[in-house]
Amino acid sequence: MSVTVLIFLLQLIPGLGVTNALLYAPVYTQSGSGFPFEPWRMLTYAFVHTPFTISNPFSILHIALNMYSLFIFGRVLEPIIGRWRFGVLYALSAIGGAVAVDYLSGPLTPVIGASGAIFGLMAATFMVARKMGGGGMQQLIVLVVLNLAIGFFVPGIAWQAHVGGLLFGALIGLIIMETRQRRQQTMQYLLLVGVALLMVLLTVVHA
């Protein structure tokens, strides 16, 4: 959250070009596009949000809602799965969102925001709760469905990143919970690396 807020403040400085330097569009990972190959944007886009302007003060809702969601789901997940696993989940969910954008969006479609990563947290929360025998997931399911629907019907929202984050977040949550025993840690590490390599492979194949 601190890094995201810091970047948001840097976005307010005229001429610094933070938003354009960190956003993601498929052209940055596709060959022959005429754009530089900059795959790190598949992660950095998640730390950039709609810049605040006097003419559009409601733009601050983009980062406010995402950071509130990160706080809510982070407070639930991090104590259960641990700090480093939570960081891996967040990062890979964001990258998974970018992979979906790469496949489902036009090459010049710019994407910013932590929504893909947030959807990954939602999916992982569901998987963790199911594995731990928790109930009351109906509200979470409704929340996910409503947010997905908003992405499909409201212009300017990258629903593709939501879908990608949701799918990869669910997969990572499942891996973490199925290999949470100490004797299974090596398998957990290998599977998480495997998910990362799958993302690389999908991006390379579509390059």
Order of alpha helices (4+ residues) and beta strands (2+ residues): alpha-alpha-alpha-alpha-alpha-alpha-alpha-alpha-alpha
